[in-house]
Amino acid sequence: MEELGRIALLKPRFWSGRFLRISTGFVLGGVISAAMGRIRGDDGTQAQTVPLLALLAGAWGVLAILRLLRLTRRAPHILFYPDHVELPNSAESRGSTPVAYGEILSLASAGPHHARQIVIATSRRAFSYPEAAFADPHGATVLHQALAHRLATLENASDLRADFARRKAVEDATRGRPVRVTHTLLGLLVATYYLQGILVPGDRPFGLVRMGANAALLVRDGQWFRLVSGNFLHASLPHIALNGLAILALGTLLERLLGPTRLLVIYLTSALAGSAASAVVLRHGQSVGASTAVFGLLVALALCNRRYYRELPLGLRQPARVWVIVLGLNALLPLLFFGLEILFRVRLPKIDWAAHAGGAAAGAMCAHLMLRRRTLAEVLEPAGRVARTFAIALTALFVAGLVAAGVRGVAAGAEDEERVREATIASILQGEL
C-alpha cells in the first residue's frame, strides 16, 4: 500500500519515559519493603528482607540491559496510508499498530505546558506521544493537523464531530465538580491512623483489636461493629499510603462522574460487604484496611468505562485491556506473595483475598443498579431519592459502628485483644494458619 507520509520520533534516552517510571517503582518497592519492618538491624529480620531487595535489584538490572539493547534500534515513525495510520505503541516502542481513521475516538493535547502530550484515543486503546519526542519541533502540530484532515474527509465525519462534541460536553460537566466526599474519607483514614499511633504501641501485633479490627472470632460473638471499624484501621504506613492513593485516584474519578451520593453508597457498601466476606472466610486473626472499598471503587469505575466507553472523555476512560491487567494483577497478588514466601522463606503480610472479593462484588452490584437503563446524561444528574436514602442509612450505620467500637475498646479492649491473640496462637500450633 502506498505510503502518504511519515513523522519521525526521536530515539529515546536511557533515563526517559516509561523506564524512568518503572525504575521509580522499583525504588519505591525497596523502600516499602524496608518500611514494613524487614530491616531493623538484627540479623534475622535483615536476612528475610535481603533476598527481596536482591530480587528487585536483579530484575531492574535485566530491564536496564534490555533498555540499552533497545536504544541501538532505529527511532520509531508514524506512517500515513490512504485508509489507516501506523502508530507506534509508544514513543519508545519499536512495535506499532495499524489504526483505521474511523476508529479514532478523540484527538487532543494533554498535560502541563512543559510536558505536553498528544493523545490519540481509539476504540481499542490510547496512544500518547510527548511533544518533546518528535524529531521535528512542530511534529506534534503536524500530526494533529494531518489526522484532523483525514478525519474530515471520512463519510461519517459529521457523526465523528458530534461524538467529539458530546465527549467535550461530558468533560466540561465533570471537570469542575468538587470531590468533598473523597477528601472527607481520606481525612478520616489519616486521622484514624494518627490515633492508632497514640493508642496502640508498635510492639503489640494484636493491639488493633482494641480499636475495632475485624476479628471473625469476635464478630461471631455479636460484635457487629467490627465490620465497620476495621475498614478505617491500617497495619502500617505503606498500607495506608497505598490505600489512600488508590482512594484518591478512584474516588476523584467516580465522584466527578457519578456524584457524591452514589460514590458514598459504593464506598460504604463495598467496605461493609468486604468485611462481612472476610469474617465468614477468616476463622482466626484480624483484618484491617480500606482495600475492601478500594476494590469496590475499582470495579465500579471499570463498569462505568465498559458501559459508556465511547462517550467518556480521555480523563475518565481507559481501554478494556488496562482493566484486565489491573484487575488480574490484583487478583494474583495473594499467589505472588505466597510464592515469594515459599521461594525466599520470608513471612510477608497476608492479603485478605476474601475482603477484596467481597468489596469487588459489592462495587459491581452497586454500579450495575446505578447504571442500568440509564444514559450517561442521566448518570451525570444528581442522585435520586433511593440513592440518597441508602447513603443516609449507611452513614448512620457507620457512625454507630465507630461509636460502638470506641465504647467497646474502652470497656473491654484488653480482653478482646487477649482472646484473639490466644485463638491465633492456637490455630498456628494446630497448623491452620
N, C-alpha and C positions, 0 to 999 in steps of 0.2 A: 504494500500500500504506500502511496506517495506521502512522503513527509512534507508538511507545510511549513515547519519552522521548529526551532528549539530555543530553550532558555537554559543557560548553564548555571549550575550551582558551584560554590567553592568547595574544594576538598576540606573536610573537617579537620580541625586541630585536635591534638590529643586531649587537652582539657577543655572540652566544649560539649554543649548539648546533653544528650541522654547519658553519656558516660560520666559526666560530672555529677548528674543526679544519682546515678547508680552508686558511684563512689561515696557520695554523701550518705546514701542509705547504708552502706557497709560500715561507715564510721559510726553512724547512729546505732547500728546493731551492736557494735562493740561497746559503745558507751552504755547502752541499755543492759547488756549482759553484765557489765561491771556494777551498774547501779542496782541490779536486782540481788546483790549480795553474794556473788560468786567469787569476788576477790576482796578479802577482808584482812589480808596479811598473814593468815595462818596457812600452813602447807596443805591442809585437807581441802579447804574451800578453793584455794588457788589452783590445785590440781584438777578440780572439777571444771573450772572456767577456762583454763588454758587451752584444752582441746577445741572448745567452741570458738575462741578467738583465732586459733590456728586455722580452723576450717574457713572462717571468714577471710583471713589473710590469703590463704591458698586460693580460694575462689576468686578473690579480687585479682590476684596475680595472673590467673588463667585469662580472665577478662581483659586485663591490660595487654597481654601478649596478642590476643585476638584483635584488640583495638589497633595495635601497631601494625599488624598484618593488613588490616582494612585500610589504613591510611596510605598504603602503597598502591591502591587501586585508583582507577580514574574517577574524576568527580562526576556526580550524577547530573542528568539532564532532564528537563521537562520537554517532551516531544509532542507536537501537534499533528494530528491527522484529520482527514475530512469528517469522520464520524465519531472520533474519540480523541482523548488526550492521554498520554502515557505519563503518569505521575509517580515519582519516586516515593517509596513508602515513608521516607522521612528525608530530612536534609542531609542525613549521614548514611543513608541506606543505599546499597548497590542494587537492591531489588526494586521493582516498580509494578504498578497496577494499571491496566487499561481501564479508563472510565469514559463511558459514553456521555456526551454532553447533556443528554436528557436526564441522566442520573444525578446531576449536581443539584443539591437542595439549596445551598446558600454559598455565598462568596463574600468574605468580609475580612477586615483588618482588626486585629485584637491585640491587647496588651498595652503597657505603658509606652510612651514615646521612644524611650531609649532601647526598648526590646520589642518593637512591633513585629507581629507575625501576620502572614496572610493565611487564612484558614479556608479550606475548600471542603465543605461537608457534602457527602453523597449518601445515597440510601444504604450503603454498606458500612462506611467508615468515614472518618475525617482525616484530611491531610493538612499538616501545618508546617510552614516554612518561615523561619525568621528572615526579616528583610535583609539582615546583615549576611545571610548565607548565599545571596545571589552574587555571581561574578560581576554583573553589571550593576552599578549603584541604583539604577532605575529598573532593575529586573522585576521587582515585586509589582511596580506600577504597570509594566508591560504585560506581565502575566494576568493581572486583574483586567486590564483593558481587552486583551485577546480573548479571555474566557467570556467576558461580558458580551463581546461582539458575536462570538459563536452562539451563545445562548439566545441572543436577539434574533438570530436567523432561523431558529427552530420553528416548526409548525405550531407547537404549543407554547410559544413564547409568552402569549398573554396569560395563560394559566400559570406559568412559572412566575411571572411578575406578581400575579395575585397571591401565590403562595408565599413569595418573599414578603409581600406587604402584610400578610396575616402573621407571619413569624415576627416581623418587626413590631406589630401591634402587641403581641404577647410579651416581647422583650421590654417594650415601654411600660406595659402594665405591671410587670413583676420587678423591674429594676429598682424602683424607689420604695418598695414595700419594707416596712420595718420588720425586724426579727426579734421582737422582745421576748417571746416565749423561749426561743433557743438560748438567748443570753441569760434569761432567768434560770433555766435548768442548769446551765453551766455554772452560774453563780452558786446555786445550791450544792452542786457537786464539790466545788472548790471549798466552800465554807464547811461542808461536812468533813472533807479530808483534813482541813486545818484543825477542826475539833478532834478528829482522831489522834492527831499528833500530840494533843494536850492530854487526852483522857486515856489513851492506850499505849503503854510502853512498847518499844520495838522488840523486846525480848520475850513477849508473850504471844505465841503463834495463834492462840485462840481468844485473844483479847477482843477481837471484833464481835464475838458473840455477845458481849455485854452491850454493844451499841446497836444490835439488831441484825447481825449477819444471818443469812438464810441457812439455817441448820435443819435438815429434814427431821431429825430426831425430835426437835422442839416444836416444829410445825405440826407434826402428828399429834403432839400433846395439846394442841389448841392455840399455839402462839402464831396466829394467822398474820399478825403484823409484820413478821419477818419476810413475808412475800413482798412487802412494800419497802421496808427499810434497807434490806440487803442491796437494793438497786442503787443506793446513794453512797455505799461504802466501797473503798478500794484497797487492795492489798499493798500497793507500793506507788511511788511517784511515777514510774514508767506506765503503770497500769492506768492511773487516772489521766496521764498525759495522752496516751493513745486513744482512750475512750473519749476524752474531751475534744481532741482534734476531729475525731470522726463525727461526733455530735455537732460540732460547729459547722463542718462542711455539709453534712447531710441535712441537718436541721435548717440551715440557712436556705438551701435549695427548696426543700419541701415547704417551709413556711411561706416563702415567696410565691410558690406555685399553688399550694392548697389553702393557705391562710393559717392563722394561729390556732384556731379551734380544732381544725382537722389534724394539724400536727400534734397538738396536745393529746388528742384521742389516740392517735397511732403510738405515740411515745409511751403513754401510761399503760395502754392495753398490752403492748409488747413487753414492757417491763414486768407487768403482773403475770402474763402468760409464761414468760421465760422462767420466772422464779417458781411458778407452780410446777412446770415441767421438771426443773431441777430438783424440787422437793420430792417429786414422785420417783425419779430415777436414782438420785443420790441418796444412798442409805445412811452414810455417815459423813462426818466432816462438816465443812462450812463452805458457802459460796457467796461471793460478793462481786459487785461491779455493774456498771451500766451497759455492758455489752448486750444484755437482753434487749434493751431499747435500740441500741445501735443496729442490731441485725433486723429489727422490725423496720427501722427507717430505711435501711439499705434496700430491703426487698420492696418496700412501698415505692421508693424512688425508681427502682428498676421496672416496676409495673407501670408507673406513670410514663416512663420512657417507651415502653413497649406499646402502650395504647395510643400515645399522642406523638410518636417519634417525628413524623413528618411536619407536625405543627409547632414543635418546640424550637426556640432559638438555640444557638450554639451553647450558651452558658448553662442550659438546662438539659441538654441532650447528649447522650453517649451511645455509640453503636452497640449492637447486641453482643458482639464478641467481647467488649470490655466488661459487660455484666457477667458473662460466662466465666471470664478469667477471675474477676473479683470474688464472685460467689464461690467458684470452685476452689480458689486458694484458701478462703476462709473455712470451707468445709473440710479441707485436707489438713488444716493446722494441727488438730489433735493427733493425726497419724504422723505428721512431721515431728512433733515434739516427742512422741513415743519412740520413733526411730532414732532420734538423737540421744534419748536416754539409754537405749539399748547399745547404740554404737559407741558412745563415749563414756558410758557408765556414770552419767550425771543425773541429778534429780532436778527437773525443771518444774516450774509452776504448772499445775494441772489446768487444762482448759475444760470448762464445763460445757460440753457439746450439747447436753440436753437443754440448758438455758438458752443457748444460741438458737437451737432448732425451734424451741417454743416461741421465742421472740420473733423469729423469722416467719413462722406460721401465722402468728397473730398480726404481724405487719401486712402480710399478704391478704389476710381476711379483711382487715380494715380498708386497705386500698381497693380491694375488689368491690366492697359495698359502697365506697365513696365514689368510685369512678364508673360503675356500670350504668349504661344507658345515659351517660352524661357527656355532652360535648366539652371541649376544652374551655370554651367561653363560659359555660355553666360552672365548671370547676373553679374558675377564677373568681366567681362571685362569692360573697361571704357565706359561711356555712349556715345551714338551716336549723330549725328548732330541734330536730332529733340529735344532730351532732352537738349542739350547744348543751342539751340536757345531759348527754353522755359525758361531755367534758366537765360539767359541774359535778356530776356524781363521782366520776373518777378522781377529780381533785379533792373532793371531800373525803373519799376513801383513803387517799394517800396521806392527807393531813392527819386523819385519825390514826393511821398506821404509824406515822412518825411519832406522834404524841405517845401512843401506846408503847412504842419501842423505848422511848426515853423514860417513861414511868417504870417499865419492867427492868430496865438497866439499873435504875437507882434502887429498886426494891429487891431484886433477886439476880442481878447480873453475874455475881461471882458464882452462885450456884449453877446457873445455866452454863457458864464457861467450863466449870469442872465436869459437868455431865457430858458435854460434847467432847472434851479432852479425853476422858476415860473411855467413852464409846469408840473414839477414833483409834486410840492406842490398842484397844481390844480387837478391833477389826484388822489392824495391821498385823498383830500377833497371829490372828487366825488366817491371814493371807487373803483377806477380802479387799484390801486396797493395794 
